[in-house]
């Protein structure tokens, strides 16, 4: 599995955790993301749209080699989306580490 796919899987997981904690009252359904091991993740309509947008942006990145988005000098997200990614990553990273997912600590810090 390549680095881009791993990064997108982490984003899908983090968005799933964030959505479950913040949008539990909304109807949440599985979303076809064409990423391995993400079929059980459920999202509300808003989080699903955001995740599709973020995946599309990552896959269309014109830079070679593609840096991780937080280290990129060219930010291609619409206004507000970059802050949303930060909010999702900040909340979900802490929540998953508290649950014992120490393997994500590297991704969360770097």
C-alpha positions in Angstrom: 0.0 0.0 0.0 1.4 3.4 -0.9 1.8 6.4 1.3 -1.1 8.3 -0.3 -3.6 5.4 0.4 -2.4 5.2 4.0 -2.9 8.9 4.5 -6.4 8.7 3.0 -7.3 5.8 5.2 -6.2 7.7 8.3 -8.3 10.7 7.2 -11.3 8.4 6.7 -10.8 6.8 10.1 -10.3 10.2 11.8 -13.4 11.6 10.1 -15.4 8.5 11.2 -14.4 9.0 14.8 -15.1 12.8 14.7 -18.5 12.2 13.1 -19.5 9.5 15.6 -18.7 11.9 18.5 -20.1 15.1 17.1 -22.9 14.1 14.8 -24.4 11.0 16.5 -27.9 12.5 16.1 -27.7 12.6 12.3 -28.3 9.7 10.1 -25.0 8.1 9.4 -24.4 5.6 6.6 -21.5 3.8 5.0 -19.8 5.6 2.1 -18.1 4.0 -0.9 -14.6 5.6 -0.8 -12.6 3.1 -2.9 -10.1 2.8 0.0 -9.2 -0.6 1.5 -10.6 -1.4 5.0 -13.0 1.6 5.2 -16.3 -0.1 4.3 -17.4 -0.2 8.0 -17.0 3.5 8.6 -20.2 5.6 8.8 -20.6 9.3 8.1 -23.4 11.9 8.2 -24.1 13.6 4.9 -21.9 16.6 5.8 -18.9 14.6 6.8 -19.3 12.3 3.8 -19.2 15.3 1.5 -16.2 16.8 3.3 -14.3 13.5 3.1 -15.1 13.0 -0.6 -13.8 16.6 -1.2 -10.6 16.0 0.8 -9.9 12.7 -1.0 -10.4 14.4 -4.4 -8.1 17.2 -3.5 -5.4 14.8 -2.3 -5.6 12.7 -5.4 -5.4 15.7 -7.7 -2.3 17.2 -6.0 0.0 18.6 -8.7 3.2 18.3 -6.6 5.6 15.5 -7.1 6.4 13.9 -4.7 3.2 14.7 -2.8 3.8 16.0 0.7 1.4 15.4 3.5 -1.2 18.2 3.4 -0.1 19.7 6.8 3.4 20.2 5.4 2.3 21.6 2.0 3.1 25.1 1.0 0.3 25.2 -1.6 -3.0 24.8 0.1 -5.7 23.7 -2.3 -8.7 23.4 0.0 -11.6 25.9 -0.1 -11.6 28.4 2.7 -12.7 26.8 5.9 -11.8 23.2 4.9 -8.3 23.4 6.1 -9.5 24.5 9.5 -12.0 21.6 9.5 -9.3 19.1 8.7 -7.3 20.5 11.7 -10.3 20.2 14.0 -11.0 16.6 12.9 -7.4 15.6 13.2 -7.0 17.3 16.6 -10.1 15.6 18.1 -9.8 12.2 16.6 -6.0 11.8 17.1 -6.4 12.4 20.8 -9.5 10.2 21.1 -7.8 7.3 19.3 -4.6 7.6 21.3 -6.6 7.5 24.5 -8.2 4.3 23.3 -4.8 2.7 22.8 -4.1 3.3 19.1 -0.5 4.2 19.7 0.3 3.3 16.1 -1.4 6.6 15.1 0.8 8.7 17.4 3.4 9.0 14.6 0.9 10.3 12.1 -0.7 12.6 14.7 2.6 14.3 15.6 4.3 14.4 12.2 
